[in-house]
Amino acid sequence: MKRSVSRFIIFVGVSFLVGCESIQERSAYKHNSSSSVNKSLGYNNMRKALYSHYNEWQGVRYQYGGLSRQGIDCSGFVHLTFKSKLGVNLPRTTWMQAKIGQEIRKNDLRAGDLVFFRTGKASNHVGIYLEKNKFLHASQKKGVTISRLDHVYWKSNYWKSIRI
């Protein structure tokens, strides 16, 4: 009995440390490195697809490990957005999403680029750049929302940007 309680406490502790990272990788990443998603879809169509997806998901609550309208986490939201709107299978976790594509400068962001943040000692957050310093993501406080990169919190925790 004590062993079960100890394991449960460790599990809960690790869950809090990893932030919106998902424990299980649910899909394999498939990508042709010779062309970016941005090139194949076009800037205006990319923006339209992302805003359309936002309208469908706006306000859906944050749930660690969630992957549905009942609750979703940041990496799950990015994963579903790319799969349903862009036809691209991205990895399920923030950590794995941060390892793909090409790293770009913040000044070079275009609609559809991924933006990453270090939100704690062992936790990360991911969103999708829209335009004019705005990005789409699943926030722990607001659910699926649009935020600004120049907001003091996001600006101070910015890590890197990736173009798929």
Residue frames as a rotation matrix with the C-alpha (Angstrom) as fourth column:
MET 1
0.567 0.824 0.000 0.00
0.824 -0.567 0.000 0.00
0.000 0.000 -1.000 0.00
LYS 2
0.458 -0.473 -0.752 2.78
0.135 -0.799 0.585 2.45
-0.879 -0.370 -0.302 0.91
ARG 3
-0.600 -0.718 0.353 4.53
0.421 0.092 0.903 1.64
-0.680 0.690 0.247 -2.38
SER 4
-0.108 0.668 0.736 1.36
0.982 -0.042 0.182 2.50
0.152 0.743 -0.651 -4.37
VAL 5
0.819 0.398 -0.413 0.97
0.498 -0.851 0.167 5.82
-0.285 -0.342 -0.895 -2.56
SER 6
0.041 -0.899 -0.435 4.63
0.108 -0.429 0.897 6.66
-0.993 -0.084 0.080 -3.14
ARG 7
-0.641 -0.255 0.724 4.34
0.697 0.203 0.688 5.89
-0.323 0.945 0.047 -6.85
PHE 8
0.355 0.857 0.374 1.22
0.922 -0.387 0.012 8.01
0.155 0.340 -0.927 -7.12
ILE 9
0.722 -0.138 -0.678 2.92
0.242 -0.867 0.435 10.97
-0.648 -0.478 -0.593 -5.42
ILE 10
-0.401 -0.916 -0.008 5.94
0.217 -0.103 0.971 10.65
-0.890 0.388 0.240 -7.73
PHE 11
-0.385 0.334 0.861 3.66
0.922 0.179 0.343 10.47
-0.040 0.925 -0.377 -10.79
VAL 12
0.712 0.700 -0.048 1.77
0.702 -0.713 0.009 13.61
-0.028 -0.040 -0.999 -9.76
GLY 13
0.416 -0.645 -0.641 5.02
0.105 -0.667 0.738 15.45
-0.903 -0.374 -0.210 -9.06
VAL 14
-0.631 -0.659 0.408 6.50
0.442 0.127 0.888 14.56
-0.638 0.741 0.211 -12.44
SER 15
0.028 0.746 0.666 3.26
0.998 -0.064 0.030 15.58
0.065 0.663 -0.746 -14.14
PHE 16
0.848 0.285 -0.447 3.49
0.375 -0.919 0.126 19.06
-0.374 -0.274 -0.886 -12.68
LEU 17
0.033 -0.939 -0.343 7.14
0.071 -0.341 0.938 19.40
-0.997 -0.055 0.055 -13.67
VAL 18
-0.634 -0.358 0.685 6.66
0.636 0.263 0.726 18.63
-0.440 0.896 0.061 -17.34
GLY 19
-0.635 0.404 -0.658 3.97
-0.413 -0.898 -0.152 21.27
-0.653 0.175 0.737 -17.85
CYS 20
0.371 0.874 -0.313 1.97
-0.737 0.072 -0.672 20.71
-0.565 0.480 0.671 -20.99
GLU 21
-0.602 -0.607 -0.519 4.20
-0.789 0.552 0.270 17.90
0.123 0.572 -0.811 -22.21
SER 22
0.616 0.779 -0.115 2.31
-0.765 0.627 0.148 14.74
0.188 -0.003 0.982 -22.97
ILE 23
0.118 -0.566 0.816 3.61
-0.618 0.602 0.506 11.48
-0.777 -0.564 -0.278 -21.55
GLN 24
0.020 -0.021 1.000 2.83
0.445 0.895 0.010 9.46
-0.895 0.445 0.027 -24.65
GLU 25
-0.702 -0.264 -0.662 3.77
-0.490 -0.496 0.717 10.14
-0.517 0.827 0.219 -28.25
ARG 26
0.057 0.875 0.480 0.63
-0.047 0.482 -0.875 9.45
-0.997 0.027 0.068 -30.27
SER 27
0.948 0.280 0.153 1.72
0.118 0.136 -0.984 9.98
-0.297 0.950 0.096 -33.85
ALA 28
0.027 -0.955 0.294 4.78
0.838 0.182 0.514 9.69
-0.545 0.233 0.805 -36.00
TYR 29
0.204 -0.055 -0.977 6.11
-0.237 -0.972 0.005 12.86
-0.950 0.230 -0.211 -37.57
LYS 30
0.099 -0.137 0.986 5.87
0.898 0.440 -0.029 12.85
-0.429 0.888 0.166 -41.34
HIS 31
0.672 0.063 -0.738 7.40
-0.081 -0.984 -0.158 15.74
-0.736 0.166 -0.656 -43.22
ASN 32
0.555 -0.512 0.656 9.12
0.819 0.193 -0.541 16.39
0.150 0.837 0.526 -46.51
SER 33
0.198 -0.540 -0.818 12.06
0.625 -0.573 0.530 18.61
-0.755 -0.617 0.224 -45.56
SER 34
-0.645 -0.518 0.562 12.38
0.757 -0.333 0.562 20.06
-0.104 0.788 0.607 -49.07
SER 35
-0.439 0.525 0.729 9.29
0.167 -0.750 0.641 22.25
0.883 0.403 0.242 -48.69
SER 36
-0.994 0.106 -0.026 7.76
0.000 -0.239 -0.971 24.11
-0.109 -0.965 0.238 -45.77
VAL 37
-0.290 0.957 -0.011 4.09
0.894 0.267 -0.360 24.02
-0.341 -0.115 -0.933 -44.84
ASN 38
0.013 0.241 -0.970 4.05
0.084 -0.967 -0.239 27.79
-0.996 -0.079 -0.033 -45.38
LYS 39
-0.756 -0.371 -0.539 5.18
-0.478 -0.249 0.842 27.43
-0.447 0.894 0.011 -49.01
SER 40
-0.925 0.361 0.119 2.72
0.365 0.752 0.549 24.72
0.108 0.551 -0.827 -49.89
LEU 41
-0.107 0.958 -0.266 -0.34
0.962 0.032 -0.271 26.42
-0.251 -0.285 -0.925 -48.38
GLY 42
-0.220 -0.021 0.975 0.47
0.508 -0.856 0.096 30.09
0.833 0.517 0.199 -48.94
TYR 43
-0.954 -0.296 -0.043 0.56
0.196 -0.510 -0.838 32.87
0.226 -0.808 0.544 -46.35
ASN 44
-0.560 0.795 0.232 -3.06
-0.799 -0.593 0.101 34.06
0.218 -0.129 0.967 -46.66
ASN 45
0.248 0.654 -0.715 -4.50
-0.380 0.744 0.549 30.55
0.891 0.136 0.433 -46.78
MET 46
-0.454 -0.496 -0.740 -2.40
0.515 0.531 -0.673 29.59
0.727 -0.687 0.014 -43.74
ARG 47
-0.973 0.108 0.202 -3.74
-0.219 -0.700 -0.680 32.53
0.069 -0.706 0.705 -41.75
LYS 48
-0.178 0.978 -0.109 -7.31
-0.880 -0.109 0.463 31.76
0.441 0.179 0.879 -42.79
ALA 49
0.122 0.171 -0.978 -6.94
0.043 0.983 0.177 28.10
0.992 -0.063 0.113 -41.83
LEU 50
-0.727 -0.486 -0.485 -5.51
0.493 0.121 -0.861 29.03
0.477 -0.865 0.152 -38.42
TYR 51
-0.840 0.484 0.247 -8.20
-0.543 -0.746 -0.385 31.61
-0.002 -0.457 0.889 -37.64
SER 52
0.044 0.857 -0.514 -10.86
-0.678 0.403 0.615 29.12
0.734 0.321 0.598 -38.76
HIS 53
-0.140 -0.187 -0.972 -9.42
0.417 0.879 -0.229 26.53
0.898 -0.438 -0.045 -36.39
TYR 54
-0.976 -0.217 -0.016 -9.34
0.121 -0.482 -0.868 29.11
0.181 -0.849 0.496 -33.60
ASN 55
-0.462 0.873 0.154 -13.04
-0.838 -0.487 0.246 29.89
0.290 -0.016 0.957 -34.16
GLU 56
0.246 0.531 -0.811 -13.84
-0.258 0.843 0.473 26.19
0.934 0.093 0.345 -33.78
TRP 57
0.035 -0.385 -0.922 -11.75
0.704 0.664 -0.251 25.73
0.710 -0.640 0.294 -30.61
GLN 58
-0.423 -0.254 0.870 -11.88
-0.226 -0.900 -0.373 29.14
0.877 -0.354 0.323 -28.89
GLY 59
-0.004 0.382 0.924 -12.27
-0.942 -0.310 0.125 28.78
0.334 -0.870 0.361 -25.13
VAL 60
0.668 0.160 -0.727 -11.88
-0.016 0.979 0.201 25.00
0.744 -0.123 0.657 -24.98
ARG 61
0.845 -0.277 0.457 -10.40
-0.524 -0.260 0.811 24.45
-0.106 -0.925 -0.364 -21.53
TYR 62
-0.092 -0.960 -0.263 -6.83
-0.821 0.223 -0.525 23.38
0.563 0.167 -0.809 -20.91
GLN 63
0.858 0.215 0.467 -6.35
-0.456 0.737 0.499 19.80
-0.237 -0.641 0.730 -19.75
TYR 64
-0.158 -0.985 0.071 -2.93
-0.890 0.173 0.421 18.24
-0.427 0.003 -0.904 -19.35
GLY 65
-0.835 -0.256 0.487 -2.67
-0.057 0.921 0.386 15.37
-0.547 0.295 -0.783 -21.84
GLY 66
0.118 0.992 0.054 -6.04
0.079 0.045 -0.996 16.31
-0.990 0.121 -0.073 -23.34
LEU 67
-0.917 -0.398 0.042 -6.74
0.039 0.014 0.999 15.85
-0.398 0.917 0.003 -27.02
SER 68
-0.398 0.852 0.339 -10.44
0.870 0.235 0.433 16.72
0.289 0.467 -0.836 -27.45
ARG 69
-0.245 0.422 0.873 -12.98
0.011 -0.899 0.438 19.51
0.969 0.117 0.216 -27.05
GLN 70
0.788 0.472 -0.396 -13.47
0.364 0.163 0.917 18.37
0.497 -0.867 -0.044 -23.45
GLY 71
0.792 -0.598 -0.126 -9.91
-0.229 -0.482 0.846 19.56
-0.566 -0.641 -0.519 -22.76
ILE 72
0.787 -0.564 0.250 -6.63
0.487 0.319 -0.813 19.97
0.379 0.762 0.526 -24.60
ASP 73
0.429 -0.719 -0.547 -3.04
0.429 -0.370 0.824 20.89
-0.795 -0.588 0.149 -23.81
CYS 74
0.355 -0.292 -0.888 -0.73
-0.556 -0.830 0.051 23.11
-0.752 0.475 -0.457 -25.85
SER 75
-0.703 -0.699 -0.130 1.13
-0.529 0.393 0.752 20.41
-0.474 0.598 -0.646 -27.75
GLY 76
-0.485 0.634 0.602 -2.08
0.600 0.742 -0.298 18.49
-0.635 0.217 -0.741 -28.38
PHE 77
0.526 0.693 -0.493 -3.66
0.151 -0.646 -0.748 21.62
-0.837 0.319 -0.445 -29.83
VAL 78
-0.049 -0.642 -0.766 -0.68
-0.817 -0.415 0.400 22.18
-0.574 0.645 -0.504 -32.14
HIS 79
-0.848 -0.272 0.454 -0.72
-0.068 0.907 0.415 18.50
-0.525 0.321 -0.788 -33.12
LEU 80
-0.118 0.910 0.398 -4.47
0.697 0.361 -0.620 18.55
-0.708 0.204 -0.676 -33.96
THR 81
0.483 0.268 -0.834 -4.29
-0.237 -0.876 -0.419 21.90
-0.843 0.400 -0.359 -35.76
PHE 82
-0.391 -0.726 -0.565 -1.54
-0.786 -0.056 0.616 20.76
-0.480 0.685 -0.549 -38.10
LYS 83
-0.854 0.080 0.513 -3.21
0.206 0.959 0.194 17.41
-0.477 0.271 -0.836 -38.70
SER 84
-0.025 0.978 0.206 -6.76
0.739 0.157 -0.655 18.65
-0.673 0.136 -0.727 -39.34
LYS 85
0.707 0.366 -0.605 -6.13
0.009 -0.860 -0.509 22.00
-0.708 0.354 -0.611 -41.04
LEU 86
0.276 -0.720 -0.636 -2.79
-0.888 -0.445 0.118 21.46
-0.368 0.532 -0.762 -42.76
GLY 87
0.928 0.168 -0.333 -2.61
-0.299 0.867 -0.397 17.69
0.222 0.468 0.855 -43.30
VAL 88
-0.024 -0.996 -0.084 0.71
-0.444 0.086 -0.892 17.43
0.896 0.016 -0.444 -41.47
ASN 89
0.817 0.231 -0.528 1.39
0.293 0.622 0.726 14.88
0.496 -0.748 0.441 -38.72
LEU 90
0.036 -0.781 0.624 3.52
-0.612 -0.511 -0.604 16.51
0.790 -0.360 -0.496 -36.03
PRO 91
-0.662 -0.294 -0.689 4.79
0.358 0.684 -0.636 14.76
0.659 -0.668 -0.347 -32.91
ARG 92
0.344 0.912 -0.224 2.43
0.586 -0.022 0.810 14.89
0.733 -0.410 -0.542 -29.93
THR 93
0.490 -0.169 -0.855 4.73
0.834 -0.196 0.516 16.44
-0.255 -0.966 0.045 -27.31
THR 94
0.971 -0.173 -0.165 6.20
-0.185 -0.981 -0.064 19.92
-0.150 0.093 -0.984 -27.00
TRP 95
0.231 -0.954 0.194 9.66
-0.335 0.109 0.936 18.44
-0.913 -0.281 -0.295 -26.53
MET 96
-0.193 -0.267 0.944 9.46
0.670 0.667 0.326 16.46
-0.717 0.696 0.050 -29.80
GLN 97
0.753 0.511 0.415 7.84
0.654 -0.515 -0.554 19.35
-0.069 0.689 -0.722 -31.68
ALA 98
0.804 -0.490 -0.337 10.78
-0.345 -0.846 0.406 21.55
-0.484 -0.210 -0.849 -30.66
LYS 99
-0.082 -0.899 0.430 13.21
-0.055 0.435 0.899 19.11
-0.995 0.050 -0.085 -32.34
ILE 100
0.038 0.157 0.987 11.73
0.883 0.456 -0.107 19.24
-0.467 0.876 -0.121 -35.86
GLY 101
0.864 0.377 0.333 11.74
0.501 -0.704 -0.503 21.77
0.045 0.602 -0.798 -38.66
GLN 102
-0.114 -0.898 0.426 14.16
0.756 -0.356 -0.549 24.64
0.644 0.260 0.720 -39.05
GLU 103
0.100 0.081 -0.992 14.91
0.862 -0.505 0.046 27.09
-0.497 -0.859 -0.120 -36.28
ILE 104
0.046 -0.001 0.999 14.25
0.723 -0.689 -0.034 30.69
0.689 0.724 -0.031 -37.34
ARG 105
-0.929 -0.365 -0.065 14.72
0.325 -0.718 -0.616 34.13
0.178 -0.593 0.785 -35.83
LYS 106
-0.321 0.827 -0.461 11.82
0.686 -0.132 -0.716 35.74
-0.653 -0.546 -0.525 -34.01
ASN 107
-0.317 0.124 -0.940 11.90
-0.367 -0.930 0.001 38.62
-0.874 0.346 0.340 -36.51
ASP 108
-0.837 -0.095 -0.539 11.31
-0.545 0.223 0.808 36.16
0.044 0.970 -0.239 -39.38
LEU 109
-0.688 0.604 0.402 8.09
0.180 0.679 -0.712 34.60
-0.703 -0.418 -0.575 -38.04
ARG 110
-0.728 0.571 -0.379 5.28
-0.585 -0.231 0.777 33.83
0.356 0.788 0.502 -40.51
ALA 111
0.212 0.910 0.356 1.81
-0.972 0.235 -0.022 32.36
-0.104 -0.341 0.934 -40.03
GLY 112
0.855 0.208 -0.475 2.11
-0.283 0.955 -0.091 28.67
0.435 0.213 0.875 -39.16
ASP 113
-0.215 -0.967 -0.135 5.53
-0.203 0.180 -0.962 28.84
0.955 -0.179 -0.235 -37.50
LEU 114
0.559 0.344 -0.755 5.78
0.594 0.470 0.653 27.28
0.579 -0.813 0.058 -34.05
VAL 115
0.023 -0.528 0.849 6.80
-0.507 -0.738 -0.445 29.44
0.861 -0.421 -0.285 -31.08
PHE 116
0.290 -0.054 -0.956 8.24
0.589 0.797 0.134 27.84
0.754 -0.602 0.263 -27.96
PHE 117
0.312 -0.106 0.944 8.55
-0.634 -0.763 0.124 29.06
0.707 -0.637 -0.306 -24.41
ARG 118
-0.513 -0.443 -0.735 10.37
0.391 0.642 -0.660 27.83
0.764 -0.626 -0.156 -21.32
THR 119
0.209 0.771 0.601 7.72
-0.316 -0.529 0.788 28.18
0.925 -0.355 0.133 -18.63
GLY 120
0.867 -0.003 0.498 9.47
-0.487 0.196 0.851 26.39
-0.101 -0.981 0.169 -15.79
LYS 121
0.008 -0.951 0.310 12.59
-0.772 0.191 0.606 24.49
-0.636 -0.244 -0.732 -14.86
ALA 122
-0.824 -0.279 0.494 11.43
0.007 0.866 0.500 21.38
-0.567 0.415 -0.711 -16.71
SER 123
0.075 0.929 0.362 8.42
0.650 0.230 -0.725 22.61
-0.756 0.289 -0.587 -18.65
ASN 124
-0.944 -0.325 -0.061 7.83
0.137 -0.553 0.822 24.11
-0.301 0.767 0.566 -22.07
HIS 125
0.121 0.981 -0.149 4.92
0.187 -0.170 -0.968 25.61
-0.975 0.089 -0.204 -23.94
VAL 126
-0.846 -0.364 0.390 4.15
0.423 -0.011 0.906 25.81
-0.325 0.931 0.164 -27.67
GLY 127
0.203 0.897 -0.393 1.87
0.093 -0.417 -0.904 27.91
-0.975 0.147 -0.169 -29.85
ILE 128
-0.066 -0.126 0.990 1.36
0.975 0.205 0.091 28.71
-0.214 0.971 0.109 -33.53
TYR 129
-0.720 -0.277 -0.636 2.30
0.199 -0.961 0.193 32.14
-0.665 0.012 0.747 -34.87
LEU 130
0.316 0.894 0.319 -0.56
0.753 -0.032 -0.658 34.00
-0.578 0.448 -0.683 -36.60
GLU 131
0.081 -0.273 0.959 0.50
0.736 -0.632 -0.242 37.52
0.672 0.726 0.149 -37.56
LYS 132
0.160 0.018 0.987 1.39
-0.176 -0.983 0.046 40.91
0.971 -0.181 -0.154 -36.10
ASN 133
-0.668 -0.610 0.427 3.03
-0.529 -0.015 -0.849 39.48
0.524 -0.793 -0.312 -32.96
LYS 134
0.154 0.799 0.581 0.03
-0.972 0.229 -0.056 37.22
-0.178 -0.556 0.812 -32.15
PHE 135
-0.782 -0.363 -0.507 0.04
-0.461 0.884 0.077 33.47
0.420 0.294 -0.859 -31.60
LEU 136
0.338 0.933 -0.121 -2.59
-0.753 0.345 0.560 30.79
0.564 -0.098 0.820 -31.09
HIS 137
-0.705 -0.624 -0.338 -2.27
-0.267 0.675 -0.688 28.31
0.657 -0.394 -0.642 -28.22
ALA 138
0.424 0.759 -0.494 -3.94
0.293 0.401 0.868 26.40
0.857 -0.512 -0.052 -25.41
SER 139
-0.384 -0.506 0.772 -3.40
-0.469 -0.614 -0.636 28.43
0.796 -0.606 -0.002 -22.25
GLN 140
-0.725 0.084 -0.684 -3.66
0.543 0.680 -0.493 26.90
0.424 -0.729 -0.538 -18.79
LYS 141
-0.794 0.395 -0.463 -5.72
0.193 -0.558 -0.807 29.90
-0.576 -0.730 0.366 -17.62
LYS 142
-0.321 0.663 -0.676 -7.79
-0.698 -0.648 -0.305 30.81
-0.640 0.374 0.671 -20.70
GLY 143
0.368 0.384 0.847 -7.99
0.284 0.821 -0.495 27.59
-0.885 0.423 0.193 -22.69
VAL 144
-0.168 -0.401 0.900 -7.58
0.976 0.060 0.209 27.95
-0.138 0.914 0.382 -26.45
THR 145
0.706 0.316 -0.634 -6.83
0.355 -0.932 -0.069 31.61
-0.613 -0.177 -0.770 -27.04
ILE 146
0.451 -0.603 0.658 -4.75
0.622 -0.316 -0.716 34.15
0.640 0.732 0.233 -28.94
SER 147
0.669 -0.333 -0.665 -1.95
0.505 -0.452 0.735 35.95
-0.545 -0.828 -0.134 -27.08
ARG 148
0.916 -0.396 0.064 0.72
-0.254 -0.695 -0.673 38.48
0.311 0.600 -0.737 -27.92
LEU 149
0.433 -0.848 -0.304 4.42
0.724 0.529 -0.443 37.67
0.537 -0.028 0.843 -28.06
ASP 150
-0.392 -0.629 0.671 5.22
0.131 -0.760 -0.637 41.10
0.911 -0.162 0.380 -26.64
HIS 151
0.775 0.588 0.232 3.19
-0.227 -0.085 0.970 40.46
0.590 -0.804 0.068 -23.47
VAL 152
0.185 -0.783 0.594 5.63
-0.958 -0.278 -0.069 40.60
0.220 -0.556 -0.802 -20.56
TYR 153
0.393 -0.007 0.919 5.10
-0.504 0.835 0.222 36.90
-0.769 -0.551 0.324 -19.62
TRP 154
0.885 -0.010 0.466 5.57
0.343 0.691 -0.636 35.48
-0.316 0.723 0.615 -23.11
LYS 155
0.749 -0.645 0.148 8.38
-0.325 -0.553 -0.767 37.89
0.577 0.527 -0.624 -23.96
SER 156
0.160 -0.723 0.672 10.37
-0.987 -0.106 0.121 36.91
-0.016 -0.682 -0.731 -20.86
ASN 157
0.154 -0.053 0.987 9.83
-0.366 0.924 0.107 33.17
-0.918 -0.378 0.122 -21.41
TYR 158
0.834 0.142 -0.534 10.39
-0.550 0.124 -0.826 33.04
-0.051 0.982 0.181 -25.18
TRP 159
0.327 -0.711 0.622 12.73
-0.006 0.657 0.754 30.18
-0.945 -0.250 0.211 -26.14
LYS 160
-0.793 -0.605 -0.069 12.77
-0.099 0.016 0.995 29.69
-0.601 0.796 -0.072 -29.91
SER 161
0.308 0.857 -0.414 10.78
-0.676 -0.109 -0.729 29.50
-0.670 0.504 0.545 -33.15
ILE 162
-0.606 -0.406 0.684 10.56
0.109 0.809 0.577 26.66
-0.788 0.424 -0.446 -35.65
ARG 163
-0.037 0.570 -0.821 9.39
-0.953 -0.267 -0.143 26.62
-0.301 0.777 0.553 -39.26
ILE 164
0.074 0.178 0.981 7.90
-0.028 0.984 -0.177 23.31
-0.997 -0.014 0.077 -40.37
